[in-house]
Amino acid sequence: PGCVADHDDDEPGLQPNCRLVERDAAGGERIVPRCKLGDSTWSFPGTSPELCYRPLVDDAGDTPTIWDDLSRQCVTQGANLELVVERPEGMAEPAGTTVEVQCELTRPVGETCDAPEDG
């Protein structure tokens, strides 16, 4: 992992600044929007009913929803963000499709958030 920067210190919890782009086998691309998150569920945004992503940032179950909880594996690895790309049930990812992720980091890829800082 890397350590993802908090884009808005005034908001509680981690507010990641990430950009996800889906690329198909023919070279086409589209921006993957963030899913809409509520207290008890998540949903696809109106602009993208077939693709969105959920940022998982809650490492200790502090928020009222389970839909933003980091997996134990990511917590153990020292990550502060996990991304889940969602598609409607029964809709498979087309063959040859990739999702490129770029996030603003405070530490380089390969360093965990809990590692001591140099200096």
Secondary structure by P-SEA (a helix, b strand, c coil): ccccccccccccccccbbbbbbbcccbbbbbbbbcccccccccccccccccbbbbbcccccccccccccccaaaaaacccbbbbbbccccccccccbbbbbbbbccccccccccccccc
